[in-house]
């Protein structure tokens, strides 16, 4: 499954709606070095377990409402939602293996 770009406007439909399953949301910004390093790692995670977990990215600069709602203080921050509810939050650059292990808990 491809990684989807979400916004303040479509966040609820893509992430918080009933039946969305497990969604990993990456809060990022174009100027953030670790965010740029995380992008290819998320692509690999998507290839490995994208059938179990949907991955979405949200640019905090363009979507301050959603970032504020979830108290995003540093980026990259990743939040796992399961059936529309926030279940786990992780900040900072993570290796692929660690992300896959983390996500498998909720998939």
Buried (B, 14 or more C-beta within 10 A) or exposed (E): EEBBEBEBEBBEEBBBEEEBEBBBBBBBBEEBEBBBEBEEBBBEBBEBBBEEBBBBBBBBEEBEEBBEEBEBEEBBBBBBBBEBEBEBBBBEEBEBEEBBEBBEEBB
